[in-house]
């Protein structure tokens, strides 16, 4: 189910940066020849737009550089327009690797056969997680989800785990029909937060990742706001491989990812609220079973992503 975007949202989307320039990391000349660990002479790595693409592109450069050295193959990083664009790119053979949001992975798995390899670990070697949340101004009369009836709630983007589906699931569990309040997609997590701080909505979804970034940048003071809902922990984004990839490539890239030094991951990890980060952690489909269950409960299809 897709919700109607407000005119303000459409205007925000129209001015948003939706695609970053492709980044080609360096490697030796020997990688120009295609090999099992260098399909088509390069590795295409797609990233979900969970933060401003202008910020994500340089953050992923360190990961791309490290992978390039390990695989002796150029790694091209591209931040896609949205979740569905990334799923479609992998389905059409345009991506060798893809980092998806947890719920985006569900549909990437079902539609494109994406196979999870690793996710982001904490400094003590555990799989990291984050939480979804709904926030209101400190002086708001809204105290609980029930008080959202008749109010404006800013969500992130269609298909986002914490920015769309989990808040809507929480409303459903609270017995609140979606037509009892005004739900607007702001165009992303940062945009939803901005809608709240600008006073254009009564409440907004803000996940712990966006909160951490905004606090670090000084653009959000939690003391001025209150959290009225918080989700259960969500396992962090998986980095996946295309199901049709050569088995030698799958093994090589998984080994290379697991061997990446924490320092090469820290810039990306900071945007995922993993501070301090450890090395990447091996994951599999079972890790994200709660997301498959959520999709089933909410009766979601790939059209909802």
Phi, psi and omega in degrees: 000127178252143182260158181283132177277143177285163178299325178295322179295317181298320179296320179295319180294325183295332181260358184284149172281122187251350183206130180270160172297150179288138178252124179250112182278158186283157175197177181282162182295338181296338182286351179296335177275128179297142179210170179305330180262005179216068184300129180059023177078006179195166176242125178265121185240111181263144182236138175290150182273064183277354178211172178309120181305329179296335178271323184292320185304309179292331179294322181280351180300319181296320178294317179298317180299316182293318178296320180301318180292318182292320183268351187052053187203138178296139176244118180261121180259133179220125175272115185283167183296318180199182183299314184295324179296323180289318177299315180297321180297318179290321179300323182272009177076018181271348180234137172270323179232151177208132172262121182243155167295158183307316179283324175301324178298323180306313183280331174295325177293314184286323185266321186246358179070024180300134181248122181289138179249304186215164170219187190268128183259158176273171183297336179266015173082018179254156177293131181279162179213172176215175181228150171271159180203159172238128185239152176223163175299151183303324183267011181289149176281352180283118181247330183223174177300325179303328182285355180282348179303130180080003183255169177265124178240122178271124172259173181280268180220157183303129176089353179292139181299301183271342184262000182212292192290314182295316176299320179294324177295320179296320178297317180297317180295331179276000179078023181256117178287146183294337178277002177271356176215171182259106180263127178232135173275123182277342180109357180162172180297310180299324181292324177296317177298317181296323178299323179288312183292335177278351179078017181274351176224164179277332183206160180209149171283132174221115179275170186294334178291310179296322178300314180298317179296314182296321177297317181295327181272355179074023181259001180210126177251107182303336180294341181270359185221167178230144176264120182259350177208142179219134181279170169291159179302140180247126178299140186293169186305135173273146167265124188245165177236149179294138185298331183273002181296152178300135179306325179294322178293315180304314181293316183296316183287325177295315178299319181294319179295318180293337183266357181299133176296147180302328182294334179280349183255342194299326181293316177293317182301326180297323178288341178262011178062038177247093184221120356279151182274158169250200177281168178294151185244139178292135177226166175217184184301324181297331180302327186253019180304322177302330178287323175297320179295320180297316180300321179291316180298319181274001179055046181274151173234176181297340178290344180272357181253000000 
